[in-house]
Structure formats: C-alpha cells, structure tokens
Amino acid sequence: MRIGIVCYPTFGGSGVLATELGKALADKGHQVHFITYQQPVRLTEYNANIFYHEVRVTSYPLFDYQPYETALSSTMVDVIINHQLDLLHVHYAIPHASAAYMAKKIVATQGIVIPVITTLHGTDITLVGRDKTLAPVVAFSINESDAITAVSQNLRDETYSIFDIRKEIEVIHNFVDLSRFKRKPIDPFRKVIAPNNERIVVHASNFRKIKRVFDVVKIFAEINRQIPSKLLFVGDGPDRFDAENLSRELGIIDDIRFIGKQEQIEEILAVSDLFILPSEYESFGLAALEAMAAGVPLISSDAGGLPEININGKTGFMSPVGDVASMSRQAIAILENDDVLKAFKANAYEQAKKFDINNIVPIYERLYDRFLPKPQPTKKHAQEKI
C-alpha cells in the first residue's frame, strides 16, 4: 500500500502514535508518506519506504494569519497525484481532517478516489472541538471521513456526546513498541541521578494545566518525606516555571530535575521506579503506557481513558482527580517495599504487552484493506465461474 500520514510532528501523543505507526507500516513493506510542516521528532532513522513532504506556507503581507490549512490541502493533492497514494490517514481532526476533505474533492475532479481515515486523539474533541467557532467544521470533517477511529473507548463516547456523529467510530487503542522499551537499566546513569540508591520517580508531559504538574510536585514532596527519592520532570510547557517555584517553596528542589524534552525517554524509564500522571483528562495516556512498557508502575487519576490501561491495585493505583493525599499514600505503598515494587513492575509490563505494536498495527492494516479497490477477476476466471 501507498499510505499518506498527516500529523503534527511534535512530541504530543498524536504525533508520536502517527510516526510510530508509519515506521511500523514501512517496516512491513508499505510505502509511507508523511505530510506535515516539519520532520516528525520520532522520524530519526532512514527507511527506504518512508518519505517526508514538507508543507510550506508562503508568507503574504496581506494575511494576518498564514493559510496553513490551504497549503496543507495543496500538499496533500500534490502527494496523492504524484505518488499515487492509496489512502490518507489523518491524525487529529483540526486541521487535518478538514484539509483532507478539500484535497479529496480536488483530486476527485481528476477521477482520483482517495479514502480518508481520521483518527481522533483527544484534545481535538475535548478541547478544540468544544470551541463554537470550530465545532461545525470538526463535526463535518469527521462525518465526511470514510472511516473514523478513536484511541480509547472513553474518547469514542466523548465524541458521540459532544457531536452529532452519524458514522461508526471504531476503537483502536494506542500502542507501544515493547522492543524499544525493554532495556536493561544503565547502572552508571542511575547512579548519576540517584547516587545513594534513592527511588526514581518520573513525570512526562507538556506541562499544561490539564496535566496538573503542581500535584506531581506535592505528591513527590510526600513521598520524599518518607522515602529518599528523586523526581525527573520530562518535557516542557507553560506550567514549568511555577512548578519549579513550588518545588523551592516546599524545599525539595534539590531532589528534582527538570530535564526538558527527551527523544530517548526509554533510557530514562529504564532506571525509573514509578510514573506519576494525575491529569484532569487523558484520552488514553500514551506516556503512561510507555512507562508500563518499561516495567514502571503508574500512579494516576481515574480520568478519561486511563482506566483502560491502568489496573487499579495491580499495575499501579488510580484516584480521583486532585486527590493528592490518596495518590501519595499509594505511591509510598509501592515504593517502600522492594518485593511489592517488583510485583507492580512485572504487572505493568504484562499489561503493556496487550498494547504491543505487533498486535495493533495489523488492525490498522485490515481497516485500510476495506477501502482499497478489490482486484477484478480476469476474463479467464470469469469464464471458469460461468
């Protein structure tokens, strides 16, 4: 197959999933064309089956805001025609699904039929989709897609509750490449972080309000009072500065490292003991799944799609959003005993195996196959049937 993948190229969950999916499809022999405004951050290795097409937006003094969606549609048209794509798989409704609809209509004037599959990832529905200025376009673009998928059952239900969707939304969960995260911890690396064999706690996100990074700091403060620990903050975003200030106010800044965005997070997770994700909402929780794939148990809220991956009392614990006291107690219960920690780590890894890339990618392939032209019987075969 020749597949066009349209996504955001950043560290966010939708971009990570789209890129990893494209890489896996390319490894299976499919020709994959990424269409976005810069090379995806996870697209780091050469593969003869992977192509990258940059969306270039020309700057015109006439416009206060440059017409990215128009440029995106035009680039899609160019790639569809010149590379004979079989289908487009767009990740995130706005602007990708709406731009794909325009591209589909343009190539139809040349007799080209291009199926469009839209995967919903979360904030395109729960945040952007609730904006009244965008909601009609979001709903229209979803309904005009040939197939719609959501990364969790929770997101599927949210989409139906927010929009008048007249088509079936299929749930295809996010996935993780277990082989990438199954790494042995590097002892010298761990020693640099925790020189006195402290427990290592991790949080990774975009540091937006919805991630509740201040709760992470408060939970860690409680952990650190009873168990010598270190906290690694992975990522960056608007709440980072205030999170650092809170860490100073609580007197724990010396035990916290803000290490910014990391492409090789698997090396960090390999030496980690606990992952904290107290978000107000997660459509799925890909960062949590990656931690579990590295054998790291999870302390999380029970929001959104997190209950679909975190088994309470087995792979970690869940609490209501904002219940710092409960999350702190549960984190300490995991970390204070080596045997308990070992059991939770093993359970986390076993749960992650259900979402292995080798289980999920074939589901996408079967979905694609449904929209490809079926081979017509040859004249000889037709006569034989008669």
C-alpha positions, 0 to 999 in steps of 0.5 A: 500500500501507498499510505499518506500520514498527516500529523503534527510532528511534535512530541504530543501523543498524536504525533508520536502514535502517527510516526510510530505507526508509519515506521511500523507500516514501512517496516512491513513493506508499505510505502509511507508518506508523511505530510506535515510542516516539519520532520516528525521528532520520532522520524530519526532513522532512514527507511527506504519506504518512508518519505517526508513532504514538507508543507510550506506556507508562503508568507503574504503581507496581506494575511494576518494569519498564514493559510496553513490549512490551504497549503496543507490541502495543496500538499496533500493533492500534490502527494496523492497525484504524484505518488499515487497514494492509496489512502490518507490517514489523518491524525487529529481532526483540526486541521487535518481532517478538514484539509483532507476533505478539500484535497479529496474533492480536488483530486476527485475532479481528476477521477482520483478516489482517495479514502480518508481515515481520521483518527481522533486523539483527544484534545481535538474533541475535548478541547478544540472541538468544544470551541463554537467557532470550530465545532461545525467544521470538526463535526463535518470533517469527521462525518465526511471521513470514510472511516473514523477511529478513536484511541480509547473507548472513553474518547469514542463516547466523548465524541458521540456526546459532544457531536452529532456523529452519524458514522461508526467510530471504531476503537483502536487503542494506542500502542507501544513498541515493547522492543524499544522499551525493554532495556536493561537499566544503565547502572552508571546513569542511575547512579548519576541521578540517584547516587545513594540508591534513592527511588526514581520517580518520573513525570512526562508531559507538556506541562499544561494545566490539564496535566496538573504538574503542581500535584506531581510536585506535592505528591513527590514532596510526600513521598520524599518525606518518607522515602529518599527519592528523586523526581525527573520532570520530562518535557516542557510547557507553560506550567514549568516555571511555577512548578519549579517555584513550588518545588523551592517553596516546599524545599525539595528542589534539590531532589528534582530535575527538570530535564526538558524534552527527551527523544530517548525517554526509554533510557530514562524509564529504564532506571525509573521506579514509578510514573506519576500522571494525575491529569484532569483528562487523558484520552488514553495516556500514551506516556503512561503506557510507555512507562508500563512498557518499561516495567514502571508502575503508574500512579494516576487519576481515574480520568478519561481513558486511563482506566483502560490501561491502568489496573487499579491495585495491580499495575499501579493505583488510580484516584480521583482527580486532585486527590493528592493525599490518596495518590501519595499514600499509594505511591509510598505503598509501592515504593517502600517495599522492594518485593511489592515494587517488583510485583507492580513492575512485572504487572505493568509490563504484562499489561503493556504487552496487550498494547504491543505494536505487533498486535495493533498495527495489523488492525490498522492494516485490515481497516485500510484493506476495506477501502482499497479497490478489490482486484477484478477477476480476469476474463479467464476466471470469469469464464471458469465461474460461468 
